[in-house]
Amino acid sequence: MKKPDLKKELENLVNLPQNHTYLLAVSGGVDSMVLAHLFNQLRDSGFEFQVAHINYHLRGEDSNLDQKVVYEFCKSNHIKLHVYDVSEKDQKPQNSIQLWARELRYSFFKKIQQKENLEFLVTAHHLNDQLETFIINLSKAAGINGLSGIPSNENNILRPLLHFTKEEIYEYAKENN
């Protein structure tokens, strides 16, 4: 089986003028840390990026450990980091915590993009996320548009890992420490 070339896929997707700056959504999980690692490798080619991390404090100490991983990566690579610490003032939802978290997250990203004049948001969605979205939309009878899944490039949101499985991303992480 041919090994996936995540770096090449990323280079193809961000084949844009090098004067753009990207905002990477980095949770501290393997997927988004691979994304940050790949972007960091592209810095030699003139690509600049900043990182945004949101700590919901929903998983106890694990949430803080994720934030620490992101912080250490950014610090050691001299990358500007934006952190949003969810607190009591952020009212928790009455129903869907996932919808609430998504709205909070994208609102945070949009504020950073406007403040820092960052044109593109980059997320670490992968093929498994794509399949999950398809199945959820299918169960909701979302129609033909809902069944198309997650686009790799839409409304200045780039998802360069969308063609790779979680397993391929984990393999890359293992090989690249």
N, C-alpha and C positions, 0 to 999 in steps of 0.2 A: 504494500500500500504506500502510495506517495505521501510524504510528510507535508502537512500544510505549511505554507510560508506566510505566517501572520504579518511579518514585517512588509513583505511585498504587497500584500492585500491592503495594508494601511497606507503604504506609499501610493498605491493606485487610487485609493479613495480620497486621499488628501492632496491629489495632484492639482493643487491650487497655487496661486501666487504665494510666494514665501513670506510676504509681508503681513499675512493673517496671523492672528493669535487665537489659539483654541482654549476653550475651557473644558477640562476633563472632569467628568463626574466620577469620583473615586470613593468607593465605600470601604476599601480596605480588604475586600474579599479577593480571591485569586483572580477572577475575571478582570476586575478593574485595575488590579495591580499589574497584570500583564499588559493591559492597555497603557498604563502609565510608563511601564518599562519600554514598550515599543516606541511611544512618543519620545521618551528620553533619548532613545537611540537616534531618532530623526533630528534631534537638535543640531547635530553636526551638519545637517543639510539646510539649516536655516529656519527650521520650524520652531516656533516658540509657543509655549502653552503655560497655562496656570491650572491649578487643581482646586476643585470644590469638594468638600466633605461635609456631610450632615450626620450628626450624632443624635439619634432619636432616644437613646437610653432605654431601648425596649428589651435589650438582651443582657442587662446587668453589666458585669465587668467585661464581657465580650465586646460590647459596644465601645467601651473605653480602649480596649486593646486594638480594635480596628482603627480608631482615631490615632492611636500612638503609632501604628504601622505606617499610616499615611503621612503623619507628621515627620517621622524619621526619614522616610523616603524623600519627601520634599526638602527637608533640611539638608540631607547629605548630597542632594543633587541641585541645590540652589534654585528651587522651584517655588514660585509664589503660591501660598496655600490660603484658601478661604474656608473657614470652618463655621458652621452654624450648629450651636448647641441648643437642642430643643429643651424648653423649660416649661414651667407651670403656666407661663403667659400664653403658650401655644396650646390653645384648647384642644383637647383630644376629641375625636369624633364620637358621635353617638352610635354610628353603625360601622362603616367600612374603614378600618385602620389603614388598609392598603391605599385606598383612594385618598384619604387624608394625607398620608405620607407622600404620595406622588404629587399632590397639589402643593404641599409645603416645599418639597424638593425643587420642583420646577419654578416656583415663585422665587426661591433663593437663587437658583441658577440665573434666572432672568435679571434679577437685581444686579448680580455680579457682572453679567454680560453688558448691561447698560452702563454701570459705573466704570468698568475697565475697558469699555469699547471692544469687546470680544465678539467676533462675528459668529463663530461656530461652537456649539455644544457637542461634546463627544461622549457617548456612553458605551458601556461594555456589553450591551445585549448580544447574545449569541444564538446559535441555531436552536438550542433547546428552548430558549425564551420564545423564539419564533413559533415553534411547534406548540408550546403552551398557549400562546396568544391565539393561534389558529383554532385550537380545540375549544378554548373558552368562547371565542366568537361563534364557532359552529354550534355550540350548545345554546347560545343566545339567539340563534337564527338571525345573525347579523347581516345577512344578505351578502351579495358578491363583494362589496367594498370591504366588509368586515373580515371576509375570508382571505383577503390579500396579505394579511399579516403585517409585520413591522417593516417599514421601508428602511433601506440602508442610508438614505440621504433624503431628508424631507424637512422643510422649514428650518434650514440651517442646523439640523440635528444630524450628526453623523454617527453611524453604528458600524464601524469597520470590522467587528468580530462576528457579524451576523451570519456569515457563511461557514463558521467554524463551530463544531460541537464543544460542549463543556469539556469532554474528554480530551479533545485536541488542544484546548487552551491549557488544561492542567498538564498535559504532556510538555507543552512549550515551557510552562512555568518550572517544571521539574528539570528540564534540560538547561534552563537559563537562570536557575537559582532564584 
